[in-house]
Structures are given as structure tokens and as C-alpha cells.
Amino acid sequence: MGTHYCHLKLDERRKLAKWLEAKMPISEIADRLGRDPSTIYRDIKRNRYTDDELPELSGYHALVAQDKYEQRRAIHRKMIIHPDLKAAIEDRLKAGWSPEQIAGRMRLERHPIRVSHETIYRFAYSKDGREEQFYRHLPEHRRRRRPRGYRRHNRTHIFDVQSLSHRPERVSERLEFGHWECDLMMFRKEHGKVNVTSLVERVSRYAVVMRNEDRTSKP
């Protein structure tokens, strides 16, 4: 089994630059960092600074190496190189969609440029996403407004709840057609007991939405 290549962190690059300047052998540097020598060689090759006009400035510099690494990663971030895509995703998040729902709809509609929900989360918590406060649009960060005097323990308790962690592995991995996820969208009491029930088949993502006259699970 091949060694998994994992990029160096900034503090490792600082040590690498210092030890290269001290003419320490690559094998010893790799040993000190607990890395494979090929990882060290690869980082030096990819992130080395070259100055044609002033060759004496050429070499491996930690901050320059880190900057080159981050710029290279940014090229692959679709959310940065496609601002229209980012704006559309942001609009969906503001409308209450989850990253999983957005990515699923893109796959369903076969968008020419689409991203996974992991990419949306990764961008939201990246340096760029944090600077734009993009993460604030994620469902878990959206502030829920509650009426004054609202008490959490007034919420209806669900008895005999079944945890998703108990479902069979074959269901969890979406290997079989025919397993459905059910969800309930309830409204304020003044609108009565009526609610909307959604059913989503886990493999095809085929969705059924229906009017339900009762809040209990039996109907």
C-alpha cells in the first residue's frame, strides 16, 4: 500500500526552510518531521521560489511556499473561480436550503458546473469564506428567533424515537433502492393540525411531498 501524501503545514514549512538553510540532509528532515522523504522532496519542488533576475534570492522560503500552496488550492475551488455559482449557492442557503439539498439539486438537474456539499462546507470555513462571513448562511449558524418568554422544555417530547445510528449499514451507505427518509414540516398552531410530509428515496433521491391532516406518526 502506497504512502498517503498529506500537505505540510506552515510550522513544518518553517522548520524545513531553516533546516535546508543549515544543509541538513532530506532524510534527516523527513525523520524529524515524521514525514516520508518523498513528501519533503515534493513540497520543495512545488513550492520553491525562483528569481531569474536575482538568483541568490531563489530557494525554499516558508511563507512563500505556504502562499504558493494556498494559491494553487484556490484554483481548484469552484466557489472562487465561479462567482455566479457562489452567488447562486448563497441565495439558496439564505432561502433555507442545506448544502446537501443544494448539491443534490445540482446533480439532479445535471448542472455543467456543480459542487458537492463537502465543497460548500469547506469553502464556508476557509479563509475566504470566513472573511466574507459566508459560514453565517449555513443552517447550523442561522439564528433562530423565538418569542419572548419561550421555554425550550415546552417543546413536545417524541417518545420511542429511533436514532439514525441504529439503521443497518447497507441503508446508511445507499446501496439498495427502496429505503425512504421521512420528514415533517409543521406550522403554527393557529393554522390547525395540517402539515406537510416529505418522503425521499435514498438512492434515486426521488421525492414525494403530501398534505397530512395529522401530526402523529400513524397517518
Phi and psi in degrees as a GROMACS rama.xvg file:
@    title "Ramachandran Plot"
@    xaxis  label "Phi"
@    yaxis  label "Psi"
@TYPE xy
-72.3813  158.471  GLY-2
-75.1788  132.585  THR-3
-73.7409  126.275  HIS-4
-86.3831  121.222  TYR-5
-124.151  129.702  CYS-6
-62.5514  148.885  HIS-7
-72.3598  152.123  LEU-8
-93.9437  165.898  LYS-9
-58.177  -42.6636  LEU-10
-64.8603  -32.0127  ASP-11
-69.6871  -38.323  GLU-12
-66.6619  -34.8076  ARG-13
-61.7307  -46.7045  ARG-14
-65.0539  -41.5448  LYS-15
-59.848  -46.0114  LEU-16
-61.2505  -42.5432  ALA-17
-65.1829  -43.4042  LYS-18
-73.4725  -31.9354  TRP-19
-65.1433  -39.9953  LEU-20
-64.4598  -30.6253  GLU-21
-85.02  6.9594  ALA-22
63.1072  32.3683  LYS-23
-75.2174  137.337  MET-24
-60.565  145.564  PRO-25
-57.7222  -39.0305  ILE-26
-61.2711  -38.4546  SER-27
-72.4216  -38.7389  GLU-28
-60.3181  -46.3053  ILE-29
-60.0727  -40.9391  ALA-30
-65.3253  -42.9355  ASP-31
-66.1209  -35.7973  ARG-32
-85.4918  -9.25793  LEU-33
69.5774  33.7107  GLY-34
-118.05  161.817  ARG-35
-76.2861  139.608  ASP-36
-54.0573  -34.4116  PRO-37
-62.7377  -32.8965  SER-38
-65.1871  -40.5855  THR-39
-66.6379  -47.7996  ILE-40
-58.318  -42.5037  TYR-41
-64.3777  -41.4694  ARG-42
-67.8085  -39.4326  ASP-43
-63.7983  -43.7464  ILE-44
-65.1784  -43.9159  LYS-45
-74.9017  -34.7714  ARG-46
-115.565  15.5143  ASN-47
-74.1243  141.42  ARG-48
-92.6688  132.341  TYR-49
-124.109  125.416  THR-50
-118.565  109.732  ASP-51
-70.4131  -33.7937  ASP-52
-78.1044  -37.5388  GLU-53
-124.843  79.4145  LEU-54
-55.1317  -27.5397  PRO-55
-66.1427  -17.8768  GLU-56
-86.1311  -12.167  LEU-57
-66.718  149.426  SER-58
151.655  -172.204  GLY-59
-98.9399  113.515  TYR-60
-119.253  129.356  HIS-61
-55.9808  -50.6916  ALA-62
-68.2023  -37.6577  LEU-63
-65.5219  -42.4969  VAL-64
-61.4618  -43.2503  ALA-65
-63.8837  -40.6968  GLN-66
-66.1968  -42.1411  ASP-67
-64.208  -39.4551  LYS-68
-62.6898  -45.3553  TYR-69
-69.1928  -37.1558  GLU-70
-64.4477  -40.2492  GLN-71
-65.1149  -38.6277  ARG-72
-66.2485  -36.9325  ARG-73
-62.6525  -31.585  ALA-74
-59.638  -34.0265  ILE-75
-88.1296  -3.31447  HIS-76
-86.321  103.276  ARG-77
-59.3606  -27.917  LYS-78
-68.2571  -21.2281  MET-79
-93.8949  -44.4129  ILE-80
-81.6175  -8.93258  ILE-81
-126.804  81.4108  HIS-82
-60.1333  -31.9254  PRO-83
-64.0931  -39.008  ASP-84
-64.5252  -43.9713  LEU-85
-62.3645  -42.3548  LYS-86
-63.5682  -40.209  ALA-87
-65.8459  -41.2419  ALA-88
-64.9233  -41.398  ILE-89
-62.1423  -41.2219  GLU-90
-61.2835  -42.315  ASP-91
-64.2195  -41.6732  ARG-92
-62.9945  -41.8786  LEU-93
-63.5131  -30.3219  LYS-94
-79.5839  -2.88353  ALA-95
103.963  4.02096  GLY-96
-74.8728  151.544  TRP-97
-93.333  157.977  SER-98
-55.2831  -35.6929  PRO-99
-63.9886  -41.4413  GLU-100
-67.2425  -40.1299  GLN-101
-63.2909  -48.2513  ILE-102
-63.3847  -40.4297  ALA-103
-63.3692  -41.0644  GLY-104
-66.4543  -37.2541  ARG-105
-62.1666  -42.3318  MET-106
-64.8506  -43.3811  ARG-107
-62.2362  -41.0933  LEU-108
-88.7989  1.86909  GLU-109
52.1091  52.3771  ARG-110
-61.5712  140.241  HIS-111
-62.9832  -33.498  PRO-112
-121.799  116.329  ILE-113
-141.918  159.167  ARG-114
-127.681  160.671  VAL-115
-86.7691  163.961  SER-116
-65.1071  -28.9997  HIS-117
-63.2064  -38.3297  GLU-118
-64.8355  -38.8688  THR-119
-63.1482  -46.6905  ILE-120
-63.2235  -43.3039  TYR-121
-62.6429  -41.6613  ARG-122
-65.6085  -41.8372  PHE-123
-57.7496  -35.5846  ALA-124
-101.588  6.61846  TYR-125
-77.7902  173.605  SER-126
-58.6234  -43.7913  LYS-127
-66.1073  -43.9516  ASP-128
-64.9659  -37.612  GLY-129
-69.3177  -39.1567  ARG-130
-62.6377  -37.0987  GLU-131
-84.8361  -3.70539  GLU-132
56.4113  34.2857  GLN-133
-63.1995  -32.9038  PHE-134
-61.3606  -22.4069  TYR-135
-65.3271  -18.6473  ARG-136
-85.0383  -8.88859  HIS-137
-67.6743  145.907  LEU-138
-52.595  -40.1564  PRO-139
-72.9172  -14.1868  GLU-140
-103.417  -8.78587  HIS-141
-70.945  123.944  ARG-142
-71.5908  129.566  ARG-143
-93.0335  122.245  ARG-144
-85.5512  126.954  ARG-145
-119.475  148.447  ARG-146
-61.1353  150.175  PRO-147
-60.9152  136.062  ARG-148
87.5465  -0.986543  GLY-149
-66.6397  134.921  TYR-150
-119.871  130.412  ARG-151
-59.8377  -34.7175  ARG-152
-74.0331  -3.34202  HIS-153
-77.7349  -13.2265  ASN-154
-63.6053  139.551  ARG-155
-62.78  132.603  THR-156
-86.1497  134.172  HIS-157
-95.2746  117.944  ILE-158
-86.5618  155.403  PHE-159
53.106  38.6418  ASP-160
-68.8011  140.386  VAL-161
-104.905  119.06  GLN-162
-72.8272  142.04  SER-163
-64.7537  -21.9238  LEU-164
-67.4001  -15.5468  SER-165
-91.479  -4.31987  HIS-166
-74.4249  151.857  ARG-167
-59.7304  151.616  PRO-168
-62.5832  -37.0806  GLU-169
-65.3344  -28.3203  ARG-170
-75.6089  -43.2275  VAL-171
-60.6721  -36.5393  SER-172
-88.1253  1.63582  GLU-173
56.3442  47.8843  ARG-174
-93.6627  -19.5143  LEU-175
-121.22  141.003  GLU-176
-80.3824  143.696  PHE-177
114.644  2.30268  GLY-178
-100.965  131.99  HIS-179
-117.759  145.358  TRP-180
-103.879  133.417  GLU-181
-116.746  137.701  CYS-182
-138.286  157.365  ASP-183
-124.939  127.914  LEU-184
-109.5  110.994  MET-185
-103.862  156.963  MET-186
-119.29  177.782  PHE-187
-62.548  153.373  ARG-188
-59.0763  -31.9763  LYS-189
-65.6173  -14.6363  GLU-190
-90.066  3.04556  HIS-191
88.0944  -167.636  GLY-192
-82.9975  -12.1337  LYS-193
-59.6716  143.703  VAL-194
-148.078  175.234  ASN-195
-114.052  127.76  VAL-196
-107.484  134.24  THR-197
-117.732  141.478  SER-198
-125.781  128.105  LEU-199
-126.55  122.418  VAL-200
-75.0973  129.559  GLU-201
-69.5586  -28.8286  ARG-202
-86.8966  -53.7274  VAL-203
-82.2223  -18.6036  SER-204
66.2749  17.9242  ARG-205
-61.9804  129.215  TYR-206
-117.266  141.045  ALA-207
-124.264  128.806  VAL-208
-120.407  129.996  VAL-209
-139.674  154.973  MET-210
-80.4679  134.239  ARG-211
-127.19  127.998  ASN-212
-85.4024  -6.83523  GLU-213
-133.914  144.937  ASP-214
-86.0402  -12.8267  ARG-215
-76.1787  163.092  THR-216
-76.3294  -22.4063  SER-217
-60.3339  -48.683  LYS-218
